[in-house]
Amino acid sequence: PARRKRCYFKAMSKFTLADLEHRIVDRATASPEVSYTRKLLDKGPAQCAKKFGEEAIEAVLAVAAEDRDRVIGESADVLYHLLVMLHARGIKLAEVEALLETRTKKSGLEEKASRPSH
C-alpha cells in the first residue's frame, strides 16, 4: 500500500522574504513620521547594522532559553532588520539569493574551504 506522507508544517504562508523586501522599499519612501523603516534608514547603514546586531542577539538568546513562539518572533525581527540593513547598502535580496545558489553547488565543507581567509 502507498504510504501517506505526513505534513509536519502548518499551512505555509504565501508571504515571502521578497514580499517583505518590497514592503521595505515602499516604506523607505514614506514619511519618517509614519514609517519605522524610513526612520531606521534615515539613520544610515551603520545604525541599521547596529539594530540588526541587537535583534540577532535577541534571537540567539531566545533560541537558547525561550519558547518556540518567542524564537519565531525574534527570527521575524532578524529577517526584517537584515533586509533593512541590505536596503541601506543598496543590496537586493536577489543578490544574496544568487550567491547562496552558487554555494549550494558544493558541499558545505567544500564551499567553506574555498572561501578566501580573512
Disulfide bonds with the S-S distance in Angstrom:
none
